[in-house]
Amino acid sequence: MYDELYVSVPEEYEHLKRSVHEFSKEVLKPAGLALDKLSAQEAMESPIYWDVMKKGYELGYHKTLLPEEYGGLGLDPLGVHILLEELGWGSSALGVSLGVSAFPAMGACIFGVENQEVIDRFVMPFVEDTKAQIIGCWAITEPDHGSDWLMAHKTDDISVKGSLKATKKGGAWVLNGQKSSWVSNGPVATHALLFPMLKSEIGMKGGGICVVPLNEIKGISKAKPLEKMGQRALPQGEIFFEDAEIPSAWMIVDDEEVYPFAIEAVLATANAGMGAIFTGLARAAFEEALLYARTRTQGGKPLIEHQLIQHKLFEMFRRSETARYYSRAALIYNFSTMPPKTRYSITSKTYCTEAAFLNAHDAIQVFGGLGISKESYIEMLLRDAKLSMVEDGCNDVLGISAAIDFDELDLD
Ligand SMILES: Cc1cc2nc3c(=O)[nH]c(=O)nc-3n(C[C@H](O)[C@H](O)[C@H](O)COP(=O)(O)OP(=O)(O)OC[C@H]3O[C@@H](n4cnc5c(N)ncnc54)[C@H](O)[C@@H]3O)c2cc1C
């Protein structure tokens, strides 16, 4: 819970940090561990998952990413970072589930702002929800196009095109195709922030963004939740669209000039959030290792008194502290800058997820044999952290995407 370099932050942040930490410790951490041991189907249906979501919604954590004027939690960017880090400390998988839930409403606030019907339909019910009845997802990647979608606005090859298509039909758009089995919250989501192709003839740059209620429209179905190595508490799965018709007002981005900025804005938000959440995991791994090193005795003294272990712990501390201060700076900058500079969010996401993975790896080494036992908590942290290096864009591809914009850097 320590945050010593931020001695000057006002008291309300201290209170926020303490209360989210309490929730994370008492609710998220035990739930994440319990859900990790279930099958994907069992986890998704488990009262443990739904209890977390309901408690999170009651506390308003699902609306962390929404602007205050639309009923958001009213936190400034520093508060958002503090909250997300604490959620990630308890369970990155459940932190992601709560965070991504806001994506359809968030998209509606940013891109549907001129359309009161969209705000009334997709934002207001979500902010008023205290029982986790409205759950959102971000449906962008497809089985044949993962990185292609994350790089959509930077791909000139027009032969590369997404498979989910929206076709104009009078005053409506008709959706056909599918999104990948990786859509976080997909199997439990009631709403999607969906990225279809509108103009395939210009390749990936011809995409659009719409908000879609998934349980109210004919022609939408979902697959079983995906069995995966980590973040098992987070339900993920495919969504299929077969002649699913939505009114044209729900296509909140349909202009190819606006689309690149829209993709950047969503990616900048998502990656900044990931940096904060996985700073939490990096810290959790460090703290677990430190606690263990204080109590385990080998060679006649506690592990913490062995210099090699001290050095390992220092490396872990160094990573989680660096992750926190960079991801905080990047999130504050990009949540206050329009248009955001996505390279800072990407730097944060890629650095913090790698820090989380390395810390979980080193923590296992400090634990020795106990670290690889299914009884230990940290083997789950390693699996959860590994997924984060692919989640919201493979780290390698995100790096390429950031570097493409380096011509903007003024080296004068
Ligand atoms: C935990 C988790 C949560 C996720 N949540 C969501 C979600 O909420 N919504 C959603 O839609 N998707 C989600 N995803 C999907 C995720 O965004 C994709 O898995 C990711 O973008 C990579 O796509 P891919 O798996 O198809 O891999 P591919 O794109 O096929 O990449 C395979 C490999 O090729 C490399 N590669 C790909 N393209 C290039 C290139 N142009 N140049 C060089 N190397 C390249 C990659 O770095 C990677 O190593 C999630 C994934 C995970 C693991």
The ligand as an SDF file (V2000), in Angstrom:
LIG
                    3D

 53 58  0  0  0  0  0  0  0  0999 V2000
   -5.8660  -11.3930  -21.8900 C   0  0  0  0  0  0  0  0  0  0  0  0
   -6.2660  -10.8450  -23.2290 C   0  0  0  0  0  0  0  0  0  0  0  0
   -7.3090   -9.9290  -23.3090 C   0  0  0  0  0  0  0  0  0  0  0  0
   -7.7310   -9.4580  -24.5630 C   0  0  0  0  0  0  0  0  0  0  0  0
   -8.8100   -8.6150  -24.6220 N   0  0  0  0  0  0  0  0  0  0  0  0
   -9.3130   -8.2840  -25.8300 C   0  0  0  0  0  0  0  0  0  0  0  0
  -10.5170   -7.4950  -25.9100 C   0  0  0  0  0  0  0  0  0  0  0  0
  -11.0740   -7.0630  -24.8930 O   0  0  0  0  0  0  0  0  0  0  0  0
  -11.0290   -7.2420  -27.1420 N   0  0  0  0  0  0  0  0  0  0  0  0
  -10.4450   -7.7090  -28.2790 C   0  0  0  0  0  0  0  0  0  0  0  0
  -11.0010   -7.4760  -29.3510 O   0  0  0  0  0  0  0  0  0  0  0  0
   -9.2890   -8.4210  -28.2430 N   0  0  0  0  0  0  0  0  0  0  0  0
   -8.7160   -8.7170  -27.0410 C   0  0  0  0  0  0  0  0  0  0  0  0
   -7.5570   -9.4370  -26.9700 N   0  0  0  0  0  0  0  0  0  0  0  0
   -6.8920   -9.8250  -28.2200 C   0  0  0  0  0  0  0  0  0  0  0  0
   -5.5400   -9.1520  -28.3850 C   0  0  0  0  0  0  0  0  0  0  0  0
   -5.6990   -7.7810  -28.6320 O   0  0  0  0  0  0  0  0  0  0  0  0
   -4.8320   -9.8830  -29.5280 C   0  0  0  0  0  0  0  0  0  0  0  0
   -4.5630  -11.2030  -29.0800 O   0  0  0  0  0  0  0  0  0  0  0  0
   -3.5580   -9.1810  -29.9100 C   0  0  0  0  0  0  0  0  0  0  0  0
   -3.8590   -7.9660  -30.5300 O   0  0  0  0  0  0  0  0  0  0  0  0
   -2.7040  -10.0510  -30.8490 C   0  0  0  0  0  0  0  0  0  0  0  0
   -3.4660  -10.5700  -31.8950 O   0  0  0  0  0  0  0  0  0  0  0  0
   -3.3210  -12.1000  -32.2790 P   0  0  0  0  0  0  0  0  0  0  0  0
   -3.5360  -12.8820  -31.0350 O   0  0  0  0  0  0  0  0  0  0  0  0
   -4.2320  -12.3540  -33.4210 O   0  0  0  0  0  0  0  0  0  0  0  0
   -1.8150  -12.2980  -32.6940 O   0  0  0  0  0  0  0  0  0  0  0  0
   -1.1960  -11.9210  -34.1220 P   0  0  0  0  0  0  0  0  0  0  0  0
   -1.5990  -10.5630  -34.5230 O   0  0  0  0  0  0  0  0  0  0  0  0
   -1.4460  -13.0220  -35.0750 O   0  0  0  0  0  0  0  0  0  0  0  0
    0.3630  -11.8800  -33.7570 O   0  0  0  0  0  0  0  0  0  0  0  0
    1.1580  -13.0650  -33.6880 C   0  0  0  0  0  0  0  0  0  0  0  0
    2.6190  -12.6580  -33.5700 C   0  0  0  0  0  0  0  0  0  0  0  0
    3.0180  -11.9380  -34.7440 O   0  0  0  0  0  0  0  0  0  0  0  0
    3.5270  -10.6590  -34.3960 C   0  0  0  0  0  0  0  0  0  0  0  0
    3.0630   -9.6910  -35.3920 N   0  0  0  0  0  0  0  0  0  0  0  0
    1.7800   -9.4840  -35.7780 C   0  0  0  0  0  0  0  0  0  0  0  0
    1.7070   -8.4880  -36.6770 N   0  0  0  0  0  0  0  0  0  0  0  0
    2.9650   -8.0490  -36.8740 C   0  0  0  0  0  0  0  0  0  0  0  0
    3.5280   -7.0230  -37.6620 C   0  0  0  0  0  0  0  0  0  0  0  0
    2.7820   -6.2280  -38.4410 N   0  0  0  0  0  0  0  0  0  0  0  0
    4.8660   -6.8370  -37.5990 N   0  0  0  0  0  0  0  0  0  0  0  0
    5.6360   -7.6150  -36.8010 C   0  0  0  0  0  0  0  0  0  0  0  0
    5.1540   -8.6030  -36.0150 N   0  0  0  0  0  0  0  0  0  0  0  0
    3.8270   -8.8180  -36.0580 C   0  0  0  0  0  0  0  0  0  0  0  0
    2.9930  -10.3830  -32.9880 C   0  0  0  0  0  0  0  0  0  0  0  0
    3.8560   -9.5380  -32.2430 O   0  0  0  0  0  0  0  0  0  0  0  0
    2.9090  -11.7610  -32.3980 C   0  0  0  0  0  0  0  0  0  0  0  0
    4.1390  -12.0930  -31.8220 O   0  0  0  0  0  0  0  0  0  0  0  0
   -7.0870   -9.8910  -25.7410 C   0  0  0  0  0  0  0  0  0  0  0  0
   -5.9980  -10.7770  -25.6460 C   0  0  0  0  0  0  0  0  0  0  0  0
   -5.5900  -11.2500  -24.4130 C   0  0  0  0  0  0  0  0  0  0  0  0
   -4.4330  -12.2030  -24.3410 C   0  0  0  0  0  0  0  0  0  0  0  0
  1  2  1  0
  2  3  1  0
  2 52  2  0
  3  4  2  0
  4  5  1  0
  4 50  1  0
  5  6  2  0
  6  7  1  0
  6 13  1  0
  7  8  2  0
  7  9  1  0
  9 10  1  0
 10 11  2  0
 10 12  1  0
 12 13  2  0
 13 14  1  0
 14 15  1  0
 14 50  1  0
 15 16  1  0
 16 17  1  0
 16 18  1  0
 18 19  1  0
 18 20  1  0
 20 21  1  0
 20 22  1  0
 22 23  1  0
 23 24  1  0
 24 25  2  0
 24 26  1  0
 24 27  1  0
 27 28  1  0
 28 29  2  0
 28 30  1  0
 28 31  1  0
 31 32  1  0
 32 33  1  0
 33 34  1  0
 33 48  1  0
 34 35  1  0
 35 36  1  0
 35 46  1  0
 36 37  1  0
 36 45  1  0
 37 38  2  0
 38 39  1  0
 39 40  1  0
 39 45  2  0
 40 41  1  0
 40 42  2  0
 42 43  1  0
 43 44  2  0
 44 45  1  0
 46 47  1  0
 46 48  1  0
 48 49  1  0
 50 51  2  0
 51 52  1  0
 52 53  1  0
M  END
$$$$
